[in-house]
Amino acid sequence: MAQSTTIEATVIAEAIPRAQDSHAAFRVIDPRLTLALIRQAADEIRGFQGWRAVIQQRASGLFRRLYEERTVKDATIQALEAELSQINRRNTDLERALAEISSDYERVVVRCMEAEFRIMQAEHRAFVAERSVFRLEDLLDRVGDRAGVMDGD
């Protein structure tokens, strides 16, 4: 960057000669002073443009980084939403399967209880039949002709 030729406002005001006539439309200006002022303005413009370029570059970098981060976050959110949806579907399927298994289990328990009841009934009938056999044998023993009755068959 070029060396600054900044001139203070008081120096500039002192360098401009006073008009001789108060009615004069223009003052006489030193061309060297005018060139110095132009150089100073050019230096300040270049400095401003340099700062503007730096700020613009930084802002562009920040906006690019924000856009990239937002894009990544949006993609992450979409992926998480898709995964959550898939988990919800699996959860629904598992709940349905659990309800079916629970229903099947209840039916199996009822059938087992029915089978156990039938077994108890069969055991009871077997016990009653065994008692009847013992009573019959006892009756036959009391009647006394057990061998004769059996030979008759």
C-alpha positions in Angstrom: 0.0 0.0 0.0 1.3 3.5 -0.8 2.6 5.7 1.9 -0.1 7.9 3.3 0.1 11.6 2.6 -2.6 12.6 5.1 -2.8 16.3 5.7 -4.7 17.7 8.6 -7.7 19.9 8.0 -6.0 22.9 9.7 -3.0 22.7 7.5 -5.3 22.6 4.4 -7.3 25.6 5.7 -4.1 27.6 6.3 -2.8 26.8 2.8 -5.8 28.2 1.1 -5.3 31.9 0.7 -8.0 34.3 1.6 -9.8 36.0 -1.2 -8.9 39.6 -1.6 -12.4 40.6 -2.5 -15.3 39.4 -0.2 -17.4 39.3 -3.4 -15.1 37.0 -5.2 -16.7 33.8 -6.3 -13.5 31.6 -6.1 -10.4 31.5 -4.0 -7.1 30.9 -5.5 -5.9 27.3 -4.7 -2.4 26.0 -4.8 -2.2 23.1 -7.3 0.4 21.3 -5.1 -2.1 21.3 -2.3 -4.8 20.1 -4.6 -2.6 17.2 -5.7 -1.8 16.3 -2.1 -5.5 16.3 -1.2 -6.2 14.0 -4.2 -3.4 11.7 -3.2 -4.7 11.7 0.4 -8.2 10.9 -0.9 -6.8 8.1 -3.1 -4.9 6.6 -0.2 -8.0 6.7 2.0 -10.1 5.2 -0.8 -7.5 2.4 -1.3 -7.4 1.8 2.5 -11.2 1.6 2.6 -11.3 -0.7 -0.4 -8.6 -2.9 1.3 -10.6 -3.1 4.5 -13.8 -3.7 2.5 -12.1 -6.6 0.6 -10.9 -8.1 3.8 -14.3 -7.8 5.4 -16.0 -9.1 2.3 -13.6 -12.1 2.2 -14.2 -12.8 5.9 -17.9 -12.5 5.5 -17.9 -14.7 2.4 -15.9 -17.3 4.4 -18.3 -17.1 7.3 -21.3 -17.4 5.1 -19.8 -20.4 3.2 -18.9 -22.1 6.5 -22.4 -21.3 7.9 -24.0 -22.7 4.7 -21.8 -25.9 4.9 -22.6 -26.4 8.6 -26.3 -25.8 8.0 -26.3 -28.2 5.1 -24.5 -30.8 7.2 -27.0 -30.2 10.1 -30.0 -30.4 7.8 -28.6 -33.7 6.3 -28.1 -35.0 9.9 -31.6 -34.0 10.9 -33.1 -35.7 7.9 -31.0 -38.9 8.6 -32.1 -38.9 12.2 -35.8 -38.3 11.2 -35.5 -41.2 8.8 -33.9 -43.4 11.5 -36.6 -42.4 14.0 -39.3 -43.2 11.5 -37.7 -46.6 10.9 -37.4 -47.2 14.7 -41.1 -46.2 15.1 -42.1 -48.7 12.4 -40.0 -51.5 14.0 -41.5 -50.6 17.4 -45.0 -50.8 16.0 -44.2 -54.2 14.4 -42.7 -55.4 17.7 -45.7 -54.3 19.6 -48.0 -56.1 17.2 -45.8 -59.3 17.5 -45.8 -59.0 21.3 -49.6 -58.7 21.3 -49.9 -61.8 19.1 -47.4 -63.7 21.3 -49.4 -62.6 24.4 -52.6 -63.8 22.9 -51.1 -67.1 21.8 -49.6 -67.5 25.3 -53.0 -66.9 26.9 -54.6 -69.6 24.6 -51.8 -72.0 25.5 -52.3 -71.4 29.2 -56.1 -71.9 28.8 -55.5 -75.2 26.9 -53.0 -76.3 29.5 -55.5 -75.6 32.2 -58.2 -77.5 30.3 -55.8 -80.4 29.8 -54.9 -80.4 33.4 -58.5 -80.5 34.3 -59.1 -83.4 32.0 -56.1 -85.2 33.5 -57.6 -84.6 37.0 -60.9 -86.0 35.7 -59.2 -89.0 34.2 -57.3 -89.6 37.4 -60.5 -89.3 39.4 -62.3 -91.8 37.1 -59.3 -94.1 37.3 -59.4 -93.8 41.1 -63.2 -94.5 41.1 -62.7 -97.4 38.8 -59.9 -98.8 40.9 -62.1 -98.5 44.0 -64.8 -100.2 42.1 -62.5 -103.1 41.3 -61.4 -103.4 44.9 -65.0 -103.4 46.0 -65.9 -105.9 43.4 -63.0 -108.1 44.5 -64.0 -107.6 48.1 -67.6 -108.6 47.2 -66.4 -111.6 45.3 -64.2 -112.6 48.3 -67.2 -112.3 50.6 -69.4 -114.3 48.3 -66.8 -117.0 48.4 -66.8 -118.7 45.1 -64.3 -116.6 43.3 -62.7 -119.5 41.5 -66.0 -120.8 40.4 -67.2 -117.5 38.9 -64.0 -117.1 37.0 -64.2 -120.6 35.6 -67.7 -119.9 34.3 -66.4 -117.2 31.9 
